[in-house]
Each structure stands twice: as C-alpha cells, then as structure tokens.
Amino acid sequence: MSGKRVLALYGALLFCFAAVVCRLYWLCSDTAYGARAAAQSVVTLHLPARRGNFYDYRGQLLTGQTIRWMALCVPGEGSYARLFAYTDAAGQATLYQKRNAASPFLLEVNRDVSALGVSCWPAARRSSAAPLAVQLLGYLDGEGHGAAGLEAAFDELLTGSGAGDTLLCTVNAQGKLRAEPVLTPADSGAVGVQLTLSREIQQTAEAVANETMQSGCILVLDTANAKVRACVSRPGYDPENISASLNAPDSPLLERAFQCYAVGSVFKPAVAAAALEAGESGFVYTCPGWCAVDGRIFRCAGGIPHGEVDLAGALEKSCNGYFIRLGQALGADAVRAMAERLGFGQAIPLTDALHTAAGVLPEREALASSGAYANFCFGQGELLASPLQVAAMMNTIASGGVYRTPFFVCGSVDETDGTPLATLAQIHKERDPLYGGFRGGPAYYIHDYIEGRTGKKKKHVLVSVLFAVSGLICWCGISQVISNSVAASFENAFSIPPLYTTIVLVILAAVIVLRKNATVKVLDLMVPFMAVCYFFITIFIIVTNIGSLPGVFVRIIQEAFGARQVVAGGFGAVLMNGVKRGLFSNEAGSGSAPCAAAAAECDKPVKAGFTQALGVFIDTIVICSCTAMIMLLAPLWLVI
C-alpha cells in the first residue's frame, strides 16, 4: 500500500508540474500579457502644455515672461538631496512624499539643474514675481484653465487642444531608467491675445499705485482712440496663490475699474458739457456756500462760500450750488441725455462674455423730484458708475467731444511666428457716435500707423484724408453707374421711366443711410436674401435651358481664346478689365471693402477676415457666373 501511495503522490506532483508548464507556455504565447508587461516598464510623463500668452499693443509679453524648469526625479538616484534646495515649499513636500516612489516623476525647480546630472526641460511660468494687470487678466484653476478675467473669456483660444510634450521613460522593476527618456513633441495649437495695454505704462502705473494707494484703481486711455494703455486695481493678489486672497477682507480679487460706485463731483463735467451744447457757457452764480431747493439745503464742501463764479470757476472750485442752478436752467432731460451720450448707465463690453457693470443712470421719472435732480447735478443720489465709465467721459472731453468706447483687446496672435490673426480694419475700428456700431477702414489704420511711427498725436493725417476723399469720389461714380443700370433694367423690363426709379432709389437710400443703425440692420437682411434669390433664379434658368448649356461654354471659350481676342488684347486691356471687374463685383479694386469689415461686430477679428475673403469668392465666382449664364442663355431677340 505504501508503494501505491508513493506512486499516486508522484503522479499527482507530475501532473501539477505539467499543468504549471502548460500554463507558463500559454502565458508566454499570449501577446496581450506581453504588451501589458511592456507597458508596466514604460512610464509616460506629461510636460505642461503650452498656453497662449497675453501681449501688449507692441507685442511685448504680459504673461509668460519668466521660465520655470521641470526636473526628472528618478528613485534611488539622490533626487531628494540634490533638488531640495532648488524647489519651493510645495516641491519640497512632493520630494519628501515621493522619496521612495516606484517610478520617475516631474518636479518644478527654479533653475536649470542639468549640471547636477538631472534631466530638465524649460516651461513658461504664467505669472512673474511682479505680475501685471492681475485683476484684468485673471487667474487659472487647478487644471490650468482660465477661471476669471480675460483668462476665462479667452480660455478656448489660449488653451487650444491642451496637448503638451510627453516623456517616455523605460524603467526596470525598481523604477530606475533603463535608457534615456524620449521626448515626444506635441503642440496645443494655442494662440496668444494682443491687448491695447502698454507694458511700460502699465508697469509705471503699478509702481505709482504701490506707493500711493491701499485701495482704488488707475486707468490710462489713449485719447485718439480710447485704447486702454494701463489698468491697475488695488489691492492686488498673487495669481499663483489664489487661496491666500479668497477670504481677504479688502476683496483683492475685485477689478475695481469695472465696479460701480457713487460718482460724486467728477460728474460735473457732464453737466458742463450739456451747458456748452445748450449755449449756457456764460451762466454765472453767486455761491453763499449752500443752495436751497424746495426747502432742502445742499452745501458745498465744508460750507465754504465761493462768491460769484462762472463755469470755469465752478469747475475749478467744485461748487455744488453752481451746478444745481445750472442744471435747473438746463432741465433734467438735457443733462440726463448728455450723461447717456457719455456712456453712463451702459455696460462696456470687454469681450462677448465679459462686461463691466452698467451702473445706474436715474430714470426721468426719478429726476422729476427737485431734490433728486439737485443731487444728480453734482453726482450724488442714485447715480452710480464705474471708473471706466468716468474715464470714457473724460476721454470724450479730451478728444474734442467725440465719445469712443474704451476697449482692451486688439486681436489674436499666432505665437509660432508672431502673425496677427486679425484684420487691420477690426483692430483699428472705433465706435460710431452718429450711427452707432463701429466704423473704420484704411483711413483709420493709416492714421494710427502714422501716429505710431511719429509718436505724435495728429488730428488729421494727409494720406488718410486723401484716401477718404478719393474713396468718396470713386463711390459717387460707382453709385451713378449702379443706379443707371437699375433704372435702365426697369425701363427695359417694365417700361418704367428712369425718373420714377431714381426717385424710389433716393428715398430708399435716404431711409437706410440717415436712420441710425439702419444701414447694417437692413443690409444684413437684404443682401443675403437677394443673393440667394438671384442664385436660385439662375439655377432655374439653367435647368429650363439645359440643352443650350454646351453652346454657352463653347461661346465663352471662343470669345476668350479666339484669334481676334488675342490680337486685340494685350496687357493694357487685361489690366483695365481686371480693375473694372474688381471695382464692380467685390470692391477689391477700390479698397473700400475694409470699411465694411470694420463695421462688423464679431468676437474674433479673424472671422471678419475670413468672411471678407469668402465674399470675394461669392461675388466674383458665384454671382458674376450667375449673371453670365443668364445673359448667354437669353434669346438673341431679347438681348438686341
């Protein structure tokens, strides 16, 4: 029995051994297990993805001015001792926690440590030690996306795809490198955003704010175009350490330039502007230091009497009583209308998603109260406005009475080669104070270019004026040709006398041009509708005359490449035909197309550029081809 038991045990052991061998063979032949084992020996590390930067109007960096380094820490190679002195407190904590890590990891250090035998790679640090315009630009969340300010408003542009370079590290079971890490480049496709700020002016304003104020803001505007050159808000905060400011009692995260406050005496220039327009600049008042309105007493600062003051003296001495009496002489409607024209009560857009506070402009009903109106005349009562609105008012006075909406954004920038991803017309446009919307074009960006080259403010630039005048003369001629064609067409088709057609055209043009905001609104509806109708009419004519279509193409080729055309042609004829075609089909020859591009309201200026390029194709290829087909398919007796 004992022998049989031994044999049975031996057989069982042999069977188990065979099963193990078979299992090992099966495992070795399974490619999935092999791939999984290989994956465990390769560690993939992600370097920070490139994020688009903000630039000032000259292309100087506002963010990403300093460099940080990402060091490769390998277990068992003394990373803790070598790198401890070159990282911050958070990095030192990471080193301590991962001192016995089983795989390599990346650590942010403050310098290039390759001399220590540690592989490292540079990456842009978002904020410098003295960050600029932090409330305007905003900050990033823990995942590197914009969480506030312009960082949030332009996050899609600045982030791109979010892809970044990767490191492939082949390691052994202990996590040590078996070979040099392989860098696989990848770009996020992020683009930069160019602002109107000037880095030098912003730095100067920041320095002044640090020395002179605990709480407040500084705004610097270019009077010629209302571009904001500096925007400072105090107190500031560290965009790299937001948690330290979240519960601060002085609200450092608040952009004070965009919030609303009681206006006070800085509103008095608005009342003065209403007086100048009404011809009341000679108004004189004897100030006893107070002013009575229906039994209520309104005092000047400190109750100090100013004596007899005119408009200039009242502004100089900030006399409340003078402006109450001047406001009464003007009437509430005139003063309120001037305040509205100067931008009070209206939010100022920074982007489609970011606006300033609108403030409060009292309604006419509220100003019917004599006491409320008296308060309003020297900036008290319900009136609230942001510092940016006040700056816009002062800029209007400084620029001769033309209101321009302050703006901060020029356009986007391709950071790989510095190419602006925007059209000049969109960058250099300005608010139209007469019709609303925007206006711009070559005359405007020529003017800005000359000012930038000379460094001097100019009311008029000769080249810009010449372009505007020549464009006006050109369009007078083109309008005559177009109206003549319309009148002739109606006469031939419906026997309507040209005089009647001309009268109707003049009336329609007057309604569109003279009515505020009507031009863009009407043309936005009319032009696409007309183009689509014209296109489908052409398709209908082609389909109903499909049998004549081959003859049309034969005629086109014969007329274009015949011997007579070759002899009669030449460079001059080709040039003239090209110019005429450009003038009458898509404005390419007259240079007026950018004026239309400037009037467009779009979140990204590059959209206007692409739309203009598409417009040339639609006008010349589609619409002109439709016209040619209609004319060539028409019966001969109709043409004659």
Order of alpha helices (4+ residues) and beta strands (2+ residues): alpha-alpha-beta-beta-beta-alpha-alpha-beta-beta-alpha-alpha-alpha-beta-beta-beta-alpha-beta-beta-beta-alpha-beta-beta-beta-beta-alpha-alpha-alpha-alpha-beta-alpha-beta-beta-alpha-beta-beta-alpha-alpha-alpha-alpha-alpha-alpha-alpha-alpha-alpha-alpha-alpha
